[in-house]
Amino acid sequence: MSGSPPMRGSEPDSERLGVFVIVVVLVLVVLLAPVFVWVGNLAGFAVIAIVAVVGLWAAFRWDRRGPVEVAGPIADDVRRTLVFVDADADPARLATELAGLGGERGRELHVVVPARTDRLHRVASDVDDAQAGARKRLDAILAALGGRFAAVSGGIGDSDDRLALEDALRTYHADELVLVNAPAEQRDDLQSLATERAERDVPLDLVELTTG
């Protein structure tokens, strides 16, 4: 069984915050126009550029702190594992590695694949192609898992990796988190933020699997 990412209210994400910062910088250009008179055009542009770079860096690195909200485990004999696939993973190899965790017959898996895309499409909420690609990857993984486990389900996550992870943890009653990721040197900013969030703030057992 697979589903769509849960709807989010007015919670900001790093991309929309980045757009807000751009607007603020443009306002500052107007408000700081006297700077160009006082220090000259070149120095004035340098001041604006520094403000813009620092502001955008802060926006795209924006991250909430503190423990991630989790649905919490269910008191029974089933081991529920949330598998967050944040990189292109070979389905057969991933199925073998997940089976290596042990206890297949007493373990349920819920696989989440974020609908990853570039910043421009995220800001414009143009994620249809990304969701279709994520659906294809999810279906291939679920097919590879077959009947090895007590139950297997899956869903498509948000286009922001970190938000996709947080959504999944809020809605699935996981006992542990398996994070499937690219090698550290191959991760982009959003993958790195999701990984840092999982390692630092998720109050569950964490298993990290690396592709490649």
N, C-alpha and C positions, 0 to 999 in steps of 0.2 A: 504494500500500500504506500502511496506517495502523496504528497500534498504540496500546497503553495506556502510561501513564507507568511508568517502571521502578520497581520496589519499592525502598524505602529502609529501612534497618535502624532503628537507634535514633537516627539523626541528628535533633537538635532543630530546630524551625523557630521563627520569631518568634512565631507564635500560641500554640503550646504553652508557649513561654518566658513569654509574657504571662500565661497561666493560672498558671504556677509563681509568678510575681511576686505575683499576687493572693493566692495561698495564703500566701506569705511575709508580705505586708502584714497579713493577718488574724491570723497568729501574732504579729506585732509589736504589733497592737492589744492582745492579751492580755498580752504581756510588758511593754509600756510603760504598762500601766494606772496604775502609780504616778505617771506624768506628770500625769494628770488631778488627782491629789491635790495635787501640788506646784504646778502652774501654773494650775489651774482647767480646767473643761470646755472652754471656748472655745479656749484656747491649746493644750490637749491635742489637740483635734480638728484644729487647724491643723497641728500637727506631723505627725500621722498622714496628713493630706491631702497635705502636701508630699512625704512619703516615698512615698506611693502614686503621685502624679503623676510624680515623677522616675523611680520604678521602672518604671512602665508605659511611659513615653516611651522609656526605655533598652531595654526589651524589644521594643517594636514597631519600634524603629530598629536592632535588633541586626543585625550584619552581620559575616560572617567577612572577614578581610583576607588579602591575598596573592593570587598568581596563581590563576585558576580552573584546575582540572584539565581538560585537553582530551584527546580521543582521539588527536589529531594527524593531520596529512595523510598520504595514501598517495602513494608515489612513482610516479606515472604521469602521463598527459597530461590527465586529467580534472580540471576545476575543481569542487570540491564546496563548495556554499554552504548554510549553515544559515540558514534564514529564520525568525526568531522573531517571531511576530505577536502583539504585546502590546497591541493596540487593535482596535476594530472597523474593518476596512479594506474598502473596495469591491474585490471580487475582480478585476473587469476592470481597474480602475486599477492595482491592485497587480501584476497580470500584465504590464501595459505597462511599469511602472517596473522590474520585475525583468528584462524583456527588454532594457531600456535599459542594463543592466550589460554587455551584449555577450557574444559567444562562446557563444550558446545551444546550439549543437550539441555543444560540448565541455564543457558545464556540467551538473552534476547539482544538483538542489535537494532539500533536506529541510525541509519546513515543519512548525513546531511551534506549536500554539495552546494556551496555558495554559487550564485550566478555571477561569477567574476567578469568584469568588463573594465574599460578604461574610464578615467575620471570624467571626461566630457560626456559620455553616455550616462554615467551615474548622476551627474548634476542635472542632466536633461530628463532623467527618469526613463531613458530609452534603453530598456534592458530586455526586450523581447527575445532578441537573438541570443543574449547571454543565458536567459532562462531555458531556451530550447537546447543550447549546448550542455548546460548543467543537467537537464532532464536526460539527455542521451547518455552522459557519463554515469548518472545515477542508475539508470536502467541496466547498463552493462555491469555495474558493480553488484546490484541486487541479483541479476541472473547468475553471476559467478558464485555468489554466496550459496545459491541453491538451497538444499534442505539440510545444511550442516548444523543449523542452530535451532533452538526452540521456536523462535519467531524472528522474522526480519521485516523491517519497514524502512521507509525513507522519505525524504522531502527535499525541496529546493530551498536554499537559504537566500538571504539578502545579498545584494551586490557588494556591500561592504562586509568583508570577511569577519571583522570583529563583531559587528551587529548580528550577523548570521549566527555566529557562535553563541552570543548572549541570548538570542531568541530561542535557539534550540535548547539551551540549558534551562530556560524558564518554563518550557512547555513539555519537556520529556523527563520522566522520572529516572534519571540516570544514577547508577552506582559508581560509574567510572567514565572517564573521557579518554577516547583514543584520538589523538591528533595526527592526521596524515599530512605531512608537509614536505616541501622541497628542501634540499640542503640549504643551510643558512645563507650561503653566499649567492643563492639564486632567488631568494625571496624578495618580493617588492615590499613597499612600505606597509600596505594593508595586511599582507601575510605576516610581516614581522610584528605588527601591532596585535594581531589576533593571537600569535604565538606567545608574545609577552603577557597578554591578558590571561591566557590559559595557564601559563607557568606561574604567574604571580598571584592571581586573584580567584581562581576556581577552586572551591573547597571540596574537590573530589579527587580520587586516585587518578593520576594522569599517566598515560602511556603514549610515547611519541614514536611514530614510524616515519622514516624518511624515504622518499622516492629516489630513484636514480642510483 
